[in-house]
Amino acid sequence: MLYYKRISLTLIDRELLKLHKLLKYQLDTLSLTEDEPSIQNNQFKKLLELISATYHHNIIDNDTKYNMDYLASYDSLTNIPNRSLLFKQLKQSISSMERKNSQGMLLYIDIDNFKEFNDNYGHHIGDQVLRSVAKQITSVCREEDIVGRLSGDEFLLISEDVNDQNAISTILHKIQALFKNPQTISNFLLDVTVSIGIVFYPKDGHTSEMLINSADQAMYSVKKNGRNSYAFYSQQMSDIANEYFFIQNTLKDAIRSENFTLVYQPQYSLKDHTITGIEVLLRCTHPRLNDIPISRLISIAEETGIINKISHIVLNMVCSQLYKWELLGLHLPPLAVNLSRKELHAKNLIVTIHNALSQYNLDPNTIELEITESAFLHESDIVIENITRLQKLGYTFALDDYGTGFSSLSNIKTFHFDKLKIDKSFIDNLPIEKDDQVIVSATISMAKELGLTVIAEGVETENQVKILKSFGCDIVQGYFYSRPLSKEAMERLLLDSN
């Protein structure tokens, strides 16, 4: 490993030291030969003291400069190069490899779920995790490699002259082996893992900025695919990243311009074919996002945190439309509104919903809150508190996309949902897939025993309707009965139904 070298004495310091020794010798000689201190002796003594003071002052200046340079270049927590020094060293490595016409490797290393260590165990444990990871990565690197902390929970490993596959595999396997088993940190057994993005110079970039950006994209692809692994950068990753940032920035523009509209899909009772509910679905009207599926837009909005702003717009649009329909005297079933995972973790969720309904003097029973199973992937105390308090205020909840694999039966028991929506993937092949029939039938029976109303999503054929009815399903939603409708079409349907 490369470490910071202490600043050596300057040429002036060395000359002052020589002069200091010479004058001291002269002073000692004079003291031995004279009984009484002479004027010349006193002058020598004063000169000696002046030079000595100057010498020590320069040494202190050097120590201060060393400390300041160290703090400016090294991370105070992990004692490895910081972002500033890393960029300098990476540029130097690129210049060196360019002269030697050799290949280098850059690893972008990110600690998985680091925020949870801080949230669940405290920041002092998070700091110890950072120190431990830095120390472990450093321990398996070659002497000439450079490891530094880029920011937060992100590290870089710079390796020059990596020209064969064996050397590459050795480095990667050593790093992965470090995080194979849980680690004991301050009496806590923690499952610390890392995601690694890998790029090569000059194949993947000729500048430090290009290499770091590409390595970041490779690391992000690992995060998207389950974490705790590594990925080599490819051009496809760059294309995906460019599209991602395009959508993210355009969505922000859509939020500023409120380029959103709502469509409404009615839900029908299998008992009497009346409309028992209406799901509100979002559509984006921004001209540059027309060709992108709404599911993709919502996914990116959730990942980037801007979903809360979109949801706030949607909730106000829903309440405004409900108010207008009530003024027309329409008999309305509850409008089902989706809550994202980010919203469920928001501390101001209850206030946001309450204020939106209060603005139009609406009761909690006029809307129904839908939560997808993925919302429970990172369940926390704030999620439990938000759902429980909203239920006490009179809001009903539906568990959406049931069967997609994220929730457990304990969540159904804990949160006392009012409705359970069976995911479309189990309905599509219901007439021909025996396994789907068994799963759907068992789900409906279980829900009935727990007192839940069952809704089947994505119903498109008469055969599906017949099978669901025979299983005891309560409500269906899908193209067989109605596609999502504009507010005008939904209003006409409600008028006819009334």
Buried (B, 14 or more C-beta within 10 A) or exposed (E): EBEEEEEEBEEEBEEBBEBBEEBBEBBEEBEEEEEEEEEEBEEBBEBBEEBBEBBEEBBEEBEEEBEEBBEEBBBEEBBBBBBEBBBEBBEBBBEEBEEEEBBBBBBBBBBBBBEEBBEEBEEEBBBBBBBBBBBBBBEBBBEEBBBBBBEEBBBBBBBBBBEEEEBBEBBBEBBBEBBEEEBEBEEBEBEBBBBBBBBBBBEBBEEBEBBBBBBBBBBBBBBEEEBBBBBBBBEEBBEBBEEBEBBBEBBBEBBEEEBBEBBBBBBBBBEEEEBBBBBBBBBBEBEBBEEBEEEEBBEBBBBBEBBBBBBBBBBBBBBBBBBEBBEEEBEBBBBBBBBBBBBBBBEEBBEBBBBBBEEBEBEBEBBBBBBBBBBBEBBBEEBEEBBEEBBEEEBBBBBBBBBBEBBEEEBBEBBEBBBBBBBBEBBBEBBEEEEBBEBBBEBBEBBBEEEBBBBBBBBBBEEBBEBBBEBEBBBBBBEBBBEBBEBEBBBEBBEEEE
